[in-house]
Amino acid sequence: MFESDGAFVSALRSHLGPALQAVADSRDGDYELLYVRDDVAGKFRSEDFDRIHRESLLAGRERENAENAFRMGNLNFAIYTFDVGVALQFVDGERTLFVVFDDADVELLRVVETCSNWIRSNV
């Protein structure tokens, strides 16, 4: 579905438009910022995404506990809502993806589907 990081970011931008703030992807343990909107440059750092992931429900043992408690299968992603923004966190094996956007009227299910396809891809 995606040939490159750029194709994925373009797909997100088509769904989120100017609301998209940042995209961070971790393939080998280090987060790479695939996109940062100009007005929030410097706000997002790789080490922040790493810390958030380590302390999140989607990390290691916490994820297993949640999956066992809810008994609904694998926990695939989390949504964090804030006063002025939304962050999505996706995990597949050792890979983690964060997508951050303004609190705006967006088609969330299309964004989730796009991100889910990306995180499972081999790009």
C-alpha positions in Angstrom: 0.0 0.0 0.0 2.8 2.4 0.8 6.1 2.6 -1.1 7.8 5.0 1.3 7.6 7.1 4.4 6.7 10.1 2.2 3.7 8.2 0.7 2.4 7.4 4.2 2.8 11.0 5.4 1.0 12.1 2.2 -1.9 9.8 3.0 -2.1 11.1 6.5 -2.1 14.7 5.3 -4.9 13.9 2.9 -7.0 12.7 5.8 -5.9 15.3 8.4 -5.0 18.3 6.3 -3.3 21.2 8.2 -4.3 19.6 11.5 -1.4 17.1 11.3 1.4 18.1 13.7 3.8 15.2 13.8 4.5 11.6 12.8 7.1 9.6 14.7 8.0 6.0 13.8 10.2 3.6 15.6 11.5 0.6 13.6 14.7 -0.3 15.4 14.2 1.2 18.9 15.0 4.8 17.8 12.2 7.2 16.8 12.5 8.9 13.5 10.4 12.0 12.9 8.8 11.4 9.5 6.9 14.7 9.6 6.8 17.8 11.8 4.6 20.8 11.0 6.7 24.0 10.8 4.9 25.8 13.6 5.6 23.0 16.1 9.1 22.2 15.1 11.3 21.6 18.2 8.2 20.7 20.2 8.6 17.0 19.5 11.7 15.0 20.3 12.5 11.4 19.6 13.4 10.8 23.3 10.0 12.1 24.4 8.2 9.6 22.2 10.4 6.8 23.6 9.6 7.8 27.2 5.9 8.1 26.5 5.9 4.6 24.9 7.9 3.0 27.8 5.4 4.4 30.3 2.3 3.7 28.3 -0.4 1.0 28.4 1.0 -0.3 25.1 4.4 -1.2 26.5 5.4 -4.7 27.4 3.8 -6.1 30.6 1.2 -3.4 30.8 -0.1 -4.3 27.4 -0.4 -8.0 28.3 -2.3 -7.1 31.5 -4.8 -5.0 29.6 -5.3 -7.7 27.0 -5.9 -10.3 29.7 -8.2 -8.0 31.7 -10.4 -7.1 28.7 -10.2 -10.5 26.9 -10.8 -8.9 23.5 -7.6 -9.9 21.7 -4.6 -7.7 21.0 -4.5 -4.1 22.1 -3.6 -2.4 18.8 -3.5 1.4 19.5 -4.3 4.1 22.1 -5.8 7.5 21.7 -4.7 10.3 24.0 -6.9 13.4 23.9 -5.7 16.8 25.3 -7.2 20.3 25.4 -5.9 21.2 22.0 -4.7 18.0 20.4 -4.9 14.3 19.9 -2.1 11.7 19.8 -2.5 8.2 18.4 -0.1 5.4 19.4 0.2 2.2 17.5 2.3 -0.8 18.3 3.1 -3.9 16.2 5.8 -6.1 17.7 8.8 -3.9 18.3 7.6 -1.2 16.1 5.7 1.9 17.4 4.1 4.8 15.6 2.8 8.1 17.0 0.6 10.5 15.0 -0.2 13.9 16.6 -2.8 16.3 15.3 -4.9 19.3 16.3 -8.2 18.7 18.0 -10.2 19.1 14.8 -13.1 17.6 12.9 -11.4 14.6 11.3 -12.5 11.2 10.0 -10.8 9.3 12.8 -11.5 5.8 11.5 -9.8 6.6 8.2 -6.8 7.8 10.0 -6.7 4.7 12.2 -7.0 2.5 9.2 -4.2 4.3 7.4 -1.9 4.0 10.5 -2.8 0.4 11.1 -1.9 -0.5 7.5 1.4 1.5 7.8 2.5 -0.1 11.1 2.0 -3.6 9.6 3.8 -2.8 6.4 7.5 -3.6 5.7 8.4 0.0 4.7 
